[in-house]
Amino acid sequence: PGYGEAFSELSMFDPEVRPSTRRERVLAKILVDAFQVRLVSLAAILKVASVVAATRLGDPVIVVLYAGADHMKDVVAFWRSQGFSHIGLTGDGFVGRQSWKDDQARGLDLPAYLLKLQSLFPIPSVACMEKK
């Protein structure tokens, strides 16, 4: 069933009348998992916003986020909907793979611009950042 149907089915359950069925327990777990996936993506979006908000107005900012494909897609879709882009970055700003085989190593070959972030733009010293 879809989310609405699953939620309707679960809302009819009364623990005072009977124990939950296996189907109800599975539906409940699916709904909780779906909510948690979105919650993790939202937390990533809020963390990026918090970090970027702490920078000086007009300073260039590059966000490097290491996350699973579903969370990455959610975060990228949100920020692109807000007018941000990958312009100037190879691979549309995406590094890695969309999916992995169970036995594949998860190491990444980073593009040159991520090997030395200071080459992207001058990074302020710690003393400058503390003055903000």
N, C-alpha and C positions, 0 to 999 in steps of 0.2 A: 504493500500500500504506500501511498504518498504520505508526506508528513502530516497533512491535515487528517487523513483517514486514520493513521496510526495514533495520533493524539486523541481523536474522537473515541477510538476503540479503548485506549487506556483510560480515558476519563470516565468510562462506564464501570471500570473495575472498582469493587468495594471490598477492601481487606477484612471488613467485619463479616462479610458473607461467605467468602471462600479464599483459599490461597491463590496466588497468581499462577497462570499457566506458563508453560515454557514459551509459547508464542508471545505472551505479554511481557515476559522478562526480556526476550530478545528485542522486541519493539522498543522497550524502555531503554535498553543499552544503545540501540541505534540512534534514538533521539538524543540521548546524552552525548554520545560520541560526536554527532553532527554539531551540536552546540559547542562542544569543547574545541573542535577544529576551528570554528569561527572565532571563538574566544582567543585562541592562540594567535590567529591572524590579526585580530583587533589589538591584542597586546603588542604585537610587533609594530603595527602602524602607530600606536600611541608612543612607543619607545622611540621610534624614528622621529616623530614630531617633537618629542621632548628634547632629544639630542640636537636636532636642527634649531629649535627655538633658543637653545643656549648659545648659538653662534652669533657673531656680530652681523647686523643687517648688511647685506651686500657681499659678505664673504662667500666664496664659492664652497659648495658642500657636495661631497660624494658619499653616498651611503653604501656600505658593504654589508649585506645581510646574508648570513649562512642559515638556510632553513630548507625544509622539505619543499618539494615541487608545489604542492597544493597551497601552502602558506605563501610561498614566493609569488605564485600567480595572484593570489588575493591582494597581497601588499602592492605588487607592481600595478595591478588594475586600479587600486584605490588611488595611488599617487599619480598615475597617468590621467585619471579622471579629474585630478586637481590641477592639471596643466604641466606636470613635470615630464621629462623625457630622457631618453638614452642618447640624445644627439652627441656625437663625438666619441661614442664608445663602440667597440666592435661587438658583434654578435647581439645587437640590440641591448647591450648592457648585461646580458645573461652569461654567466660563467658556469659551466657544469653540464649536467645531463637532466633530462626530464624524468628518466627512469633508469633504474639500475637492476642488473640481475643479482640474485641472492649472493652469488660467489664473487662478484666484482668488487675490487678495492674502491674505496670512496675518495681516494686522493684526487685532487684537481690540479690541472696545469693552468696556472694563472697567467693572464695576458701581461705583457710587459708593464702596462700602466698601473697594475696592481702590485707589482713587485717593489716599486719605489713610489709610494704615495706622495712623497714630498716633491716628486718631479711633476705632479699634476698642477700644483700651485704652492706657493710658500705656506708652510704650516707655522702658525704663530708659536712663539716660545711659551712655556708654562707660565712664566711671569706675566706675559701679556694677557693670557687667558684669565689669570687670577684677578686682574684689574677690572674686569667687566662688572 
